[in-house]
Amino acid sequence: QVQLVESGGGLVQAGDSLRLSCAASGHAFASHSVAWFRQAPGKEREFLAGISWSGGSTHYADSVKGRFTISRSNFKNTVYLQMNSLKLEDTAVYYCAAGHFYTGRKTEEHDYDYWGQGTQVTVSS
């Protein structure tokens, strides 16, 4: 079992940066890949970034490539999403998810077994 709790969301201005954290409990965290998804009002949840259980492999959606960076510390049981150059369209609820597989390249919601409750990110002009 893995429990996930996101934090770090808030209200920022366009062009600002924000770092989200996903804290995990459970000793099996290091054997799970983790991904960040987001869901904007009226839209489907979308994959943003994934990282393998070792942290050695990452994968990004085209919409955030070059602006967002995913990383993890298995010592701290935490995965991070550094978001730079935020845009109005980045406004959404951000979720982290974990799955018991190696690769960080799985992009479908059903691939992941554990989900956090989400954290709101609002970007204003």
Salt bridges, closest charged atoms under 4 A:
GLU46 OE2 - ARG38 NE 2.67
ASP62 OD1 - LYS65 NZ 3.27
ASP90 OD1 - ARG38 NH1 2.80
ASP90 OD2 - ARG67 NH1 2.79
GLU109 OE1 - ARG45 NE 3.84
ASP111 OD1 - HIS110 ND1 3.50
